[in-house]
Amino acid sequence: MAATAADRSIDQATPQATPLEGEVLPAAKEVAPLPGHLPEIRRPRRSRRWLWISVLVLMAAGAAGGGIYWKYFRPPPWPAGIVFSNGRVEAEEIDIDAKFPERVAQLLVDEGDLVSPGQIVARMDIRDVQASLNRAEAQVQEAQETFDEAKANVGDQTAQLKLAKQEFDRTNALVERGFATYELLDQREQALTSTTAALAAANNRAGEAARALDAAKFEVELYKVNIADDTLVSPTMGRIQYRISNVGEVLPAGGKVFTMLDFTNVYMDVYLPTADAGRARVGDEARIVLDAFPKFVIPAHVSFIATQAQFTPKAVETKDERDKLMFRVKVRIDKAFLAPRLAQIRTGLPGIAYVRVDRNTEWPDSLHVITK
């Protein structure tokens, strides 16, 4: 053991000579592992054959599954006579404004309320208009009294004219028989002429009084119309979208109080490429399917087709990125379908509009309208 340790120390101190070309080196001695270290374990290399077999089996299973889906579960090919594009459901906006510069006195509805045609939604302060109406009504009463007086004067002058004519006729007969003078006849004729002129003047005054009375009545009607216009009503069936003014605010003429959505005019704007838009016509039957209700088919029709193309909007997802120029097409939901479902209308929902550009094409089963 001592010799072996000495030999190791000599070997460590003595530099190893570089082997010459062709020289056979002695076999290397096995070195015992150092204390505290485990010997390296060499594992056998795993065969890759089973890995390739697993991959082939998975590929075969995927191909078989794809074939089964293609044969039994794939959707039928889309008819060539039906085109489609995406959009959002919208409704026509109507502004409910103040007609005159007045103060908001009362608001009777709020955002989100469903309103019907003719329903009062707000009232303006009408105290000044009411005072003007009272004054106009007093003027009507005064004009009525003036007209009545002028009409009575016409009656009086008519009676005077009748008397003057009778006196003239009698005097004329007496003159012919020699019982009256021509001077008296001239006096009777002058009285007849004056009475005729007085009756004409009375008729003119009565006409002026009648026109003044009509003007006063028209002014009263005007103030009544203004008061009626200060009572703001809903022009149609819809929903209040925005409340713009508050009670107590003084609005200018045309100041907005509410903005409402017209539920009788609900539509979806879609954009079709040139080839599809060229086949579409106003009045073509359409269908709308919303993303939130994929099984609910809404009947519609084409109500507008733009006459000029525009570049594809960012919000439109086209089936072909090469379609750069698009035509805006408005697809309006049928009013008969909307009438019993006004409370269920939701604007802003995205969906897809399908337009049948060939009337000989039948709608697929998935686009049949269910009216229940």
C-alpha positions in Angstrom: 0.0 0.0 0.0 2.9 2.4 0.7 4.5 1.6 -2.6 1.3 2.3 -4.4 0.8 5.7 -2.8 4.4 6.6 -3.6 4.0 5.5 -7.2 0.9 7.7 -7.5 2.7 10.7 -6.1 5.6 10.2 -8.5 3.2 9.8 -11.4 1.4 13.1 -10.4 4.8 14.9 -10.1 6.3 13.6 -13.3 4.9 15.2 -16.5 3.5 12.7 -19.0 5.5 12.4 -22.2 3.7 12.9 -25.5 3.3 9.6 -27.3 5.2 9.1 -30.5 3.6 8.3 -33.8 2.9 4.5 -34.0 3.5 3.9 -30.3 1.1 1.6 -28.5 0.0 3.0 -25.2 -0.6 0.8 -22.2 -4.2 0.3 -21.0 -5.5 2.9 -18.7 -5.9 2.0 -15.2 -9.3 2.1 -13.6 -9.6 4.9 -11.2 -11.5 4.3 -8.1 -14.4 6.7 -7.5 -13.7 9.4 -5.0 -15.4 9.2 -1.6 -18.9 10.7 -1.6 -19.5 10.4 -5.4 -21.6 7.8 -7.1 -20.4 6.0 -10.2 -22.0 7.2 -13.5 -24.9 5.0 -14.6 -25.3 4.6 -18.3 -28.9 4.0 -19.3 -29.7 2.2 -22.5 -30.9 4.4 -25.3 -34.8 4.2 -25.8 -35.9 3.0 -29.1 -37.9 5.5 -31.2 -39.9 2.9 -32.9 -42.8 3.1 -30.5 -42.8 6.9 -30.7 -43.3 6.8 -34.5 -45.9 4.1 -34.1 -47.9 6.4 -31.7 -47.7 9.3 -34.1 -48.9 7.3 -37.0 -51.8 6.0 -34.9 -52.9 9.5 -33.9 -52.7 10.7 -37.5 -54.8 7.8 -38.6 -57.4 8.5 -35.9 -57.5 12.2 -36.8 -58.0 11.5 -40.5 -60.8 9.0 -39.7 -62.5 11.5 -37.5 -62.2 14.3 -40.1 -63.7 12.0 -42.7 -66.7 11.1 -40.5 -67.3 14.8 -39.7 -67.0 15.7 -43.4 -69.5 13.0 -44.4 -72.1 13.3 -41.6 -71.7 16.6 -39.8 -70.4 19.3 -42.1 -72.8 22.1 -43.0 -74.4 22.0 -46.4 -72.9 24.3 -49.1 -74.3 27.9 -49.0 -76.7 28.8 -51.8 -75.2 31.0 -54.5 -78.3 33.2 -54.5 -77.8 34.3 -50.9 -75.1 36.8 -49.8 -74.4 37.9 -46.3 -72.3 40.3 -44.2 -72.1 41.4 -40.5 -73.4 44.5 -38.9 -75.2 45.9 -35.8 -78.9 46.4 -35.1 -79.8 50.1 -35.1 -82.9 52.2 -34.8 -83.6 55.7 -36.2 -82.9 58.4 -33.7 -85.4 61.2 -33.1 -84.7 64.3 -31.1 -87.5 65.7 -28.9 -86.7 69.5 -28.8 -88.2 72.6 -27.4 -89.9 74.8 -30.0 -89.4 78.1 -28.2 -86.8 79.5 -25.8 -88.3 78.5 -22.5 -87.6 76.8 -19.2 -88.1 73.0 -18.6 -90.9 72.7 -16.1 -91.5 68.9 -15.8 -89.9 65.7 -17.1 -92.3 62.7 -17.1 -90.0 59.9 -18.5 -86.4 58.9 -18.1 -83.7 57.0 -20.0 -84.8 53.5 -20.9 -88.5 54.1 -20.7 -90.7 52.7 -23.5 -93.0 55.4 -24.8 -96.0 55.3 -27.1 -97.2 57.7 -29.8 -98.7 60.9 -28.4 -97.5 60.2 -24.8 -96.5 63.3 -22.9 -92.8 63.2 -22.0 -92.1 66.7 -20.8 -93.7 70.1 -20.2 -92.2 73.6 -20.6 -93.0 76.7 -18.5 -95.9 78.3 -20.3 -96.9 81.1 -17.8 -95.8 83.9 -20.3 -97.6 82.2 -23.2 -100.7 81.7 -21.0 -100.8 85.4 -20.2 -100.6 86.2 -23.9 -103.4 83.8 -24.5 -105.6 85.5 -21.9 -104.9 88.9 -23.5 -105.8 87.6 -26.9 -109.0 86.1 -25.6 -109.9 89.5 -24.1 -109.2 91.1 -27.5 -111.5 88.6 -29.1 -114.3 89.6 -26.8 -113.7 93.3 -27.5 -113.7 92.6 -31.3 -116.9 90.6 -30.9 -118.6 93.6 -29.2 -117.4 95.9 -31.9 -118.6 93.6 -34.6 -122.0 93.3 -33.0 -122.3 97.1 -32.8 -121.4 97.4 -36.4 -123.9 94.8 -37.4 -126.6 96.6 -35.5 -125.7 99.8 -37.2 -126.1 98.1 -40.5 -129.6 97.0 -39.5 -130.5 100.5 -38.5 -129.2 102.0 -41.7 -131.0 99.3 -43.7 -134.3 100.4 -42.0 -133.5 104.1 -42.7 -132.9 103.3 -46.3 -136.2 101.5 -46.6 -138.0 104.5 -45.1 -136.2 107.0 -47.3 -137.1 104.9 -50.4 -140.8 104.7 -49.4 -141.0 108.5 -48.8 -139.3 109.2 -52.2 -141.8 106.9 -53.9 -144.8 108.6 -52.3 -143.6 112.1 -53.0 -142.9 111.2 -56.6 -146.5 109.9 -56.9 -147.9 113.1 -55.3 -145.8 115.3 -57.7 -147.2 113.5 -60.7 -150.8 114.3 -59.4 -149.8 117.9 -58.5 -150.2 117.4 -54.7 -146.5 117.9 -53.9 -143.7 120.2 -55.1 -140.6 119.2 -56.9 -138.6 120.8 -54.1 -140.0 118.2 -51.7 -139.2 115.5 -54.2 -135.6 116.7 -54.4 -135.4 116.6 -50.6 -136.7 113.0 -50.5 -134.2 112.0 -53.2 -131.3 113.6 -51.3 -132.4 111.7 -48.1 -132.5 108.4 -50.1 -129.0 109.0 -51.4 -127.6 109.9 -48.0 -129.2 106.8 -46.4 -127.8 104.6 -49.1 -124.3 106.0 -48.5 -124.7 105.5 -44.7 -125.7 101.9 -45.2 -122.6 101.3 -47.4 -120.4 102.9 -44.7 -122.1 100.7 -42.0 -121.4 97.6 -44.1 -117.8 98.6 -44.4 -117.4 99.1 -40.7 -119.1 95.8 -40.1 -116.6 94.1 -42.5 -113.7 95.7 -40.6 -115.1 94.5 -37.3 -115.5 91.0 -38.7 -111.9 90.9 -39.9 -110.6 92.2 -36.6 -112.6 89.6 -34.8 -111.2 86.9 -37.0 -107.6 88.2 -36.4 -108.2 88.1 -32.7 -109.5 84.5 -32.9 -106.5 83.5 -35.0 -104.2 84.9 -32.4 -105.9 82.9 -29.8 -105.5 79.8 -31.8 -101.8 80.6 -32.3 -101.2 80.9 -28.6 -103.1 77.6 -28.1 -100.9 75.9 -30.6 -97.8 77.3 -28.9 -99.0 76.0 -25.6 -99.7 72.6 -27.1 -96.1 72.6 -28.6 -94.8 73.4 -25.2 -96.2 70.1 -24.1 -93.6 67.7 -25.6 -95.0 64.3 -26.7 -93.5 61.2 -28.3 -94.0 61.2 -32.1 -93.9 57.4 -32.4 -93.4 54.1 -30.5 -89.9 53.8 -29.1 -87.5 54.0 -26.2 -85.9 57.0 -24.5 -82.2 56.7 -25.2 -80.8 59.9 -23.7 -82.1 62.6 -21.3 -80.2 65.7 -22.3 -81.9 68.5 -20.2 -83.0 68.7 -16.6 -85.9 70.5 -14.8 -85.2 74.2 -14.5 -82.9 74.6 -17.4 -83.6 77.4 -19.9 -83.3 76.1 -23.4 -83.0 78.0 -26.6 -85.3 77.4 -29.5 -84.6 73.9 -30.7 -82.9 72.9 -27.5 -82.9 69.1 -27.0 -84.7 67.5 -24.1 -84.7 63.8 -25.1 -83.3 61.5 -27.8 -85.4 58.5 -28.5 -85.1 55.4 -30.7 -87.9 54.9 -33.3 -88.9 51.2 -32.9 -90.9 51.4 -36.1 -87.7 51.8 -38.0 -85.2 49.2 -36.9 -82.5 48.1 -39.4 -79.0 46.8 -39.9 -76.4 48.5 -42.1 -74.2 45.9 -43.9 -71.5 46.3 -46.5 -71.4 44.1 -49.6 -68.7 43.8 -52.2 -69.3 45.0 -55.7 -70.3 41.6 -57.1 -72.9 41.0 -54.4 -74.2 44.5 -54.2 -74.7 44.6 -57.9 -77.1 41.7 -57.6 -79.1 43.1 -54.7 -82.3 45.2 -55.3 -84.4 47.3 -53.0 -87.2 45.1 -51.7 -85.2 41.9 -51.7 -86.1 39.5 -48.9 -83.5 39.3 -46.1 -82.9 37.5 -42.8 -81.1 38.8 -39.7 -79.5 36.4 -37.1 -78.0 38.0 -34.0 -74.9 36.6 -32.2 -76.8 36.7 -28.9 -79.7 34.7 -30.3 -78.3 32.4 -33.0 -81.4 30.3 -33.3 -83.8 33.3 -33.7 -84.3 34.4 -37.3 -85.6 37.9 -37.9 -87.4 38.7 -41.2 -86.3 41.8 -43.0 -86.0 43.4 -46.5 -83.5 45.6 -48.3 -84.7 49.3 -48.1 -81.6 51.1 -49.4 -78.5 50.5 -51.5 -75.8 53.1 -51.7 -75.1 54.5 -55.1 -71.4 55.0 -54.4 -68.9 52.6 -53.1 -66.5 53.2 -50.2 -63.5 51.5 -48.7 -64.2 48.7 -46.3 -64.9 50.0 -42.8 -62.8 48.7 -40.0 -65.8 47.2 -38.2 -66.7 45.0 -41.2 -65.3 41.5 -41.5 -65.3 40.5 -45.1 -65.0 36.9 -46.3 -62.3 38.0 -48.8 -59.7 40.6 -47.9 -59.4 41.5 -51.6 -62.8 43.1 -51.4 -61.8 46.7 -50.8 -64.7 48.7 -52.2 -68.0 48.0 -50.5 -71.6 49.3 -50.9 -73.7 50.1 -47.9 -76.9 48.2 -47.9 -79.7 48.9 -45.3 -81.7 45.8 -44.3 -84.8 46.9 -42.4 -86.7 44.6 -40.1 -90.4 44.1 -41.1 -92.8 46.3 -39.1 -95.3 43.4 -38.8 -92.6 41.4 -37.0 -91.7 44.3 -34.7 -95.2 45.3 -33.7 -95.8 42.6 -31.0 -92.1 42.6 -29.9 -91.4 46.3 -29.2 -90.4 45.6 -25.6 -87.9 43.0 -26.7 -86.0 45.2 -29.1 -82.3 45.7 -28.3 -80.1 48.0 -30.4 -76.4 47.7 -30.8 -76.4 43.9 -30.9 -74.0 42.4 -33.6 -75.2 39.8 -36.0 -75.3 38.8 -39.7 -77.7 39.9 -42.4 -78.5 37.5 -45.2 -79.9 38.9 -48.4 -81.5 36.7 -51.1 -80.4 38.2 -54.4 -82.0 35.4 -56.4 -85.7 35.1 -55.8 -85.7 31.5 -57.1 -83.3 30.4 -54.4 -85.0 28.7 -51.4 -84.0 29.8 -47.9 -82.0 27.1 -46.0 -83.7 25.4 -43.1 -81.5 27.3 -40.7 -83.0 30.6 -41.9 -86.7 29.8 -41.8 -88.6 32.4 -39.8 -90.3 31.0 -36.6 -93.1 33.4 -35.7 -93.8 31.8 -32.3 
